[in-house]
């Protein structure tokens, strides 16, 4: 069993992770087709759309994660020819900021949880 | 409903049961649930039983939330690692395999950690809320 302080820090990280994840999904899961249309020239997005198109709600959630990741680090994907930087630049700014910030909170929380777990073991 | 029906039903506790042994027989649980629940929720130990509800409830919330978020992050991470490092395209069977492996690892790891953290938070809340 974890110590109280360690457990509470972990719990706070989990709460922030879960809240950011739920907010991201509730706000964007219905608009995933529109977002993918805005990034239609990116192979990474079209590939994930083809892969998860028939996976229902789970597939939509995963496609939101993949679009958010691509918007977060477009240059990395462009290096491998998986993203079109011009389309990423023209992506709706408000939506892009929302996706990147919420997904960033989720990833940062996961990173902190993993680091804390590794440090305290 | 007869006494035998209550014993067979997974949703009811036999109202005629008076002793702990007969309550146990009438309340179907998995071995794991019983191991966690039994010591606290026996007759005459209400305080311990209430505490275990907070602790196990916190563990459940942490496990479910951590599992879902961990699974999604794991799928994204698995797909990206395969696409960027191994050069496997994110469609076809290779992409599915990467996504499944990432998702399972992420969900299991964060689900277990979330369960532990949730139990600690549940115990803390119990200590603060219940005087």
Interface residues (C-beta under 8 A of the other chain):
Chain A: X1 X2 X3 X4 X6 X7 X8 X10 X11 X13 X14 X17 X18 X21 X43 X44 X47 X48 X50 X51 X61 X62 X65 X66 X69 X76 X77 X80 X82 X106 X107 X110 X113 X114 X117
Chain B: X58 X62 X65 X66 X68 X69 X70 X72 X73 X75 X76 X79 X80 X83 X84 X89 X90 X91 X92 X95 X96 X99 X109 X110 X113 X114 X116 X117 X118 X119 X120 X121 X123 X124
